[in-house]
Amino acid sequence: MINASNYICATPLENLVLARGAAGPVLDQWASMLAEIERRCGTDVATLFAQPTIKSSAESTVVSWYAAVDGSPRPLADFDEVGQQPFAEILRARLDRLLPIIADPTIGATVGGALNIRSFRDIYVVGRDPVIVNWGMLPRDVASSETAREVHFRNTLGSFAPSGFPTPPFDFNDGRSFTDAIARQLRAVETRQEVRETALDP
């Protein structure tokens, strides 16, 4: 497991709702999810997700977030358009590399559920790397509406996702249709690539 010790922020879960997969909240599955992302997609893709430490009391539950990369954390939103560009390109590339694992019906819905974040300000720059905090959760008013979830995603991580990327699942029942949609996209890309290679073949 990647060692994440660079503190970014802490978030009370009041008025936030956790995305759920087959085994319960996606957030609770962070260790196994990140280990599988690292194994199949690479360490740099796994470090895109900050690691949570969850502390609960009778009054509240607070999640502290830690990056596995060094540097002073700064929200991407605090950069101007030119300053955002190199980090946005890295973020797009790493999200694209998640597609094969998202298409896997055994874990894809869990990884997809992690792409629900509280706001655009949950995308940080740490050193030279984008890092996402408050993943696997949404504001309560957004979580309750499919239309609101779609708009929210397009205004957060969806603006960096590959073209045609569907709204991430928030409930276990949405998972299979999501992973199937990603799998169809990957097959379409492979087919187009095969056609191009055939056309170029002398």
N, C-alpha and C positions, 0 to 999 in steps of 0.2 A: 504494500500500500504506500502511496506517495505521502511523504511527510509534509503536512500543511501547518505552518506555525506563524505565518504572517497575518496578524489580526487586521481585518478590514472594518467590520461594523457589527452591531448587535441589533436584532429586530424583535420586538414584542409581537406575538402572534394575534393580538387583539384585532378584531375586524378583518382577519385574513382567514382564508379557507385553504386547506391542503388538498392538492391533487391526489387521487387515489388510484392505485393499481390493484392487481389481483391479490397481492399480499398486504394491502393496507396503504397508508400514506406513502407516497413516493419518497418523501424526505426521510422516512425511517429506513429506507432501503439504500441509503446513500453509499455505504461502504461497499456492498456487493456490486452496485451499479457502476461506481467509479472504477472499481477493480476490473470489471468486464470491459468498460470503455477503454481503459489503459491497455488491456491485453489485445483488444481487437482494432483499436483506432490509433493508439499511440499515446505516450505520456502527455504530449503537448495538448492533445484534444481533451484528455481527462482533466488537466489542470484548468480547462475553461470553466469548470464548475468549482466554486469555493466549497470547502468542506465545513459542515455544520457541527457545532456542539450545542446540544439542546439541554436547557435547564428549566425544570418545571417546579412550581410551588403552588400553594393553594390559591394564590392571587393571580399568577400569570405564568405563561411559558415564553421564554426568551431564547432565540437562536443566535449564537455568535458565529460569525463566518471568518474562515481563515483561508488564505491563499497559499499555494504550494510554490509560488514564485516570489522572488525578492523585489522590493521596491515600495515606494510610498503609494498607497491606493488613492485614486482620484476618479470620480465618475466621468464616464465618457462624455456625458452631457455638458461637462464644464469646459470641454475643448471646443474651439471654433470649428467650422466645417473643414477647413484645410487640416487642422490638427487632428481631427477625428479620422481622416481618410486612411492612414496606414493601419490603424487599429481595426477599423471597419473591414479592411481587406483581410486581415488575419482572422477576424471573427467569421466572416463569410466562408473562408476556406475551411476552418475547423468545423463549422456547422455542416458543410457539404460532406466532410469526411465521416460525419455521424450517420449518414443515410443508410449504409449497409446494416448497421446494428439496429437502426430504427425499423428497418424492414423485417427484422427477425421477430416472429410472433411470440417468442418466449420472453423477450426483454424489451422489444421495441416500444411498447406502450408505456413502460416505466421510464425509459429515456425520453420519450416524447412528452410525458407528463412533467418532466423536469424543465421543459422549455416554457412552461407557464411561470412568469415572474411578476413581481408586484408592480414595477414601473420601469420606465426607460432608465431611471437613475440607479437601477440595480445592476447595470452594466458598468464595470469598473475597468480602469487601466491600472495595472500593477507592473511597474518597470516597463517592459515593452510588450506585455501580454494583456489581452482582454480576459477578465475574470467576472463570472456571473454570481451574484449573491441573491438571496431570497427566491431561489428557484423552487419549483414544485408547489407554488402557492399563488393565490390571486386575492385581490380585494373582494370582500363579501358581495358587494353590489355587482361586480363583474362576473364572479363565479356563477351567479344565479341565472345568467342569461347567455344562451348560445350565441346570439347576435353580438352581445357586448364582449364576449370572449374573443370572437373573431376580430372585431375592431381593435381590441386591446392588444392582441398578438401582432397585428399589422403595425401597430404603433410602438412595439417593443422589439422583441427578437425577430419578429416576422419581417422587419425591414432589412434584415441581414440574411434571411433564410433563402435557399435556392428557389428559383422561379416555380410557382405552382405548389409550394409547400402548403399542406392543409393545416387547419387550426389544430394545435396539439390537443390530445384527449385530456379531460379533467376528471373523468369518472371511468371506472373500469369498463363499463358498458360501451364506451366510445373507442376503446383501445384497438379492437380488431379492425374496424373500418379504417382507422388511421394507418396502422401498419400495412394493410393491404393497399392503400392509396400510395404509400411510399414505395412499396414493392413494384407496383405498376409503373411508377415513374422511372425507377431504375431499369426495368426491363425495356421501357421505351428508349431510354438513353443508350442501352446496349445495342438495341436493334438499329438505331440511327448510326452508331459507330460501325457496326458490321456492314451496313449499306455503304457508308463512306469508304471503308477499307476495300470492299468488293469493287467499287467504282474506280479506285486507284490502282487496283491490281492489274498489271499488264496481261 
